Structures are given as structure tokens and as C-alpha cells.
């Protein structure tokens, strides 16, 4: 086993022969190599000291700008292309994931909910997101293309007439899951990373006993099956060895009073589906499938719950490190899994 000394040299210990004087000789040799003054204490137990240990910082990065080896653990996604479904502003997990993937060198494509598309693209074009687009190296995250997307509908014939004629969808086309995948294939040919960062529960503020059937099924459709549909339609254009990610929440396995409308059930379904999809997509397409159980974040979408601040306060009070979750931490986790 390697022994790291105070001089930062790494010495590989040879195979020890445990028998006769050779055992003592091996310990002496190992102790000498590691600058241990006494052999006996080392044999009896491992003791700790108050020596200062340098922190190791892990960041998502493509490479250092000056060509020198990067510090920490480099995550190199250069040459990879990611499609992130569910970004409509710059303060959610989807945006943070996009930034981390971009910092690691990936090309970013975005799928935005149709009613929010115009505002998002306008804000992006006018530079309102420039401050939050800044990457660790000082450059700005580039979004190659933004696609309209409503992951509740798989194909054009699934869209109800009242949605087709809704003014919030006017001017947009090819926004069902099937059409979005076809558009990406036409424009870029393939992707390597698929991220599902969307959910919706129209009755999320209602207790489960007061949730209607339609509200319950709508939550599962938008928050769970939408991931199955995305993966189903994007798998044919994903390069082998690629990665697919989604975001879940601890309400899938524990009671979070107030997180209603069937959303806890939707997250439980998402996690169950992730296991099955990991097997099926892994065996058939060599695609990795994971979900990240992120804590509560004060995002625009989360405010619909009505008590997001209370959820965050509770999380901070009960978390081992007792700190508020940063979206960047989730973004870097996604970059690692990508």
C-alpha cells in the first residue's frame, strides 16, 4: 500500500513476508521509507496528529488556460454535447448543471418550456443572464441552441386542440418530445448527455387526500413519465457510453408534509424508473442512467410549493454540515456523473 510522507513523496511498500525476522525487517523498511521514528507504535495502532492538511478542491474543468496540468480532479467533457431539458431562467438546478457541464468543456443545448421560451431567449439575448453565465475561467457559458419543448406531450397527435390554439404556444413549432429529438438530430446528429431538469404538479399545494385524480396523474406525467419519454426518444441519437440524468427529492422515500399533489409519488416513480431505465438503456444502448437527490432550492419553480423557505430552513437545521445547499454543488455532481 502506498505511504505518503510529510515531504509529499509517495513510496510503494514492497510485499511483506510475515515470518521470523523478515517481519521485523519489513516493518523497519516501511517505517524508514515513511520517516516513522518508531516501529512499535506503528505496529500497534495508527495514531493521528494535529498536522495541517491541504484541502483538495474538485472542480469541473476542461483544462487549464496556460496548458499546465490542472489542480484537483479534472473532468474533461470536451467534444461532448449535452441536451438539458427544463431550463427557463438562471436560478434553477438545470442552469447550474449547464454551467458545470460547460465548464468541463461540453457543448450546451437547451430545451425550454414553450410558454417561457420567449422571455428566456429575450433575457439571454439582452445579457440579463451574463453575470450568472460566468464560468470558473472567467469566460461566459455559451448555449449553442435553445429548443422549444413541452415534455408532457410525446408527439404532435397527443396535443389537445385547446393547447394548440393557446396564445402561449403561438409562434412555436416542433416542441413535443419526439419533434425536439428529431430537431436535435437534424441540427447536430447526436448527443452524449441528456439531462431531465423539469417537474410540475398543478396541485402541489394540496394534501394528498385533497388531490384530484387529474392533478395526481398530471404530476406523474410531467415529473416522471416525461423522463421515460425523453430517454426513449433521445436514446437513438445518444452516443454509446453517454449519460442520462434526472433530479429527484427525498420526499420520494420520506414524508414531507405540504409537498403534495402527488409530487412525492411522482418522485418515487422517477427513482423506481431510473433503476429500470439504467438496466434497459445500459444493456441495449450502453447509456448510464442516474438521478440526483438534490435538496430544496429557492428557485422560481419551487416557489409554487408555497413554503420553500421553511423547507430550506428545516434542511439546514437537520443536515450534517448545517449549510444551505448550493446549486453549483448539484451542477458539479452532474458533471461527475456525465
ZIURVEN-V743619 format. One record per residue. RES is the residue in one small letter. OMEGA is omega in whole degrees, 0 to 359 (999 if undefined). Layout:
# ZIURVEN-V743619
RES&OMEGA / RES&OMEGA
This chain:
# ZIURVEN-V743619
x&182 / x&177 / x&183 / x&183 / x&181 / x&179 / x&177 / x&174 / x&178 / x&182 / x&178 / x&180 / x&179 / x&180 / x&181 / x&177 / x&185 / x&179 / x&178 / x&182 / x&181 / x&179 / x&180 / x&180 / x&180 / x&179 / x&179 / x&180 / x&180 / x&180 / x&180 / x&181 / x&183 / x&179 / x&177 / x&187 / x&183 / x&182 / x&186 / x&180 / x&181 / x&180 / x&185 / x&184 / x&175 / x&181 / x&179 / x&178 / x&181 / x&180 / x&180 / x&180 / x&179 / x&178 / x&175 / x&183 / x&178 / x&181 / x&172 / x&182 / x&178 / x&176 / x&180 / x&184 / x&182 / x&177 / x&180 / x&178 / x&182 / x&177 / x&180 / x&181 / x&182 / x&173 / x&186 / x&179 / x&178 / x&181 / x&179 / x&179 / x&183 / x&172 / x&183 / x&182 / x&174 / x&177 / x&178 / x&177 / x&184 / x&182 / x&179 / x&179 / x&180 / x&179 / x&180 / x&178 / x&178 / x&181 / x&181 / x&178 / x&178 / x&179 / x&179 / x&175 / x&183 / x&173 / x&188 / x&170 / x&185 / x&173 / x&185 / x&178 / x&189 / x&181 / x&180 / x&187 / x&184 / x&180 / x&181 / x&181 / x&179 / x&179 / x&179 / x&182 / x&182 / x&176 / x&181 / x&180 / x&186 / x&181 / x&181 / x&176 / x&184 / x&180 / x&182 / x&181 / x&178 / x&179 / x&179 / x&176 / x&178 / x&174 / x&186 / x&179 / x&177 / x&180 / x&173 / x&183 / x&168 / x&187 / x&177 / x&183 / x&183 / x&183 / x&186 / x&183 / x&178 / x&186 / x&179 / x&183 / x&182 / x&176 / x&179 / x&184 / x&180 / x&184 / x&179 / x&178 / x&182 / x&178 / x&179 / x&179 / x&178 / x&185 / x&173 / x&183 / x&180 / x&182 / x&179 / x&179 / x&179 / x&179 / x&179 / x&178 / x&180 / x&184 / x&189 / x&178 / x&183 / x&173 / x&179 / x&185 / x&177 / x&181 / x&177 / x&182 / x&182 / x&178 / x&177 / x&175 / x&184 / x&180 / x&185 / x&181 / x&181 / x&173 / x&183 / x&180 / x&179 / x&181 / x&179 / x&177 / x&180 / x&179 / x&180 / x&181 / x&178 / x&178 / x&179 / x&181 / x&184 / x&188 / x&184 / x&183 / x&179 / x&178 / x&177 / x&181 / x&179 / x&182 / x&179 / x&184 / x&181 / x&181 / x&181 / x&180 / x&177 / x&179 / x&178 / x&183 / x&181 / x&185 / x&176 / x&185 / x&172 / x&180 / x&179 / x&183 / x&186 / x&177 / x&177 / x&184 / x&178 / x&182 / x&174 / x&182 / x&180 / x&177 / x&192 / x&179 / x&182 / x&183 / x&178 / x&177 / x&179 / x&179 / x&177 / x&178 / x&180 / x&181 / x&177 / x&179 / x&181 / x&180 / x&181 / x&180 / x&179 / x&179 / x&185 / x&181 / x&179 / x&182 / x&187 / x&186 / x&182 / x&177 / x&178 / x&181 / x&180 / x&173 / x&181 / x&178 / x&182 / x&178 / x&182 / x&180 / x&181 / x&180 / x&180 / x&181 / x&183 / x&181 / x&179 / x&179 / x&176 / x&181 / x&183 / x&179 / x&178 / x&179 / x&180 / x&179 / x&179 / x&180 / x&180 / x&182 / x&185 / x&179 / x&180 / x&181 / x&179 / x&177 / x&179 / x&182 / x&176 / x&179 / x&180 / x&179 / x&177 / x&178 / x&180 / x&176 / x&178 / x&179 / x&177 / x&182 / x&181 / x&999
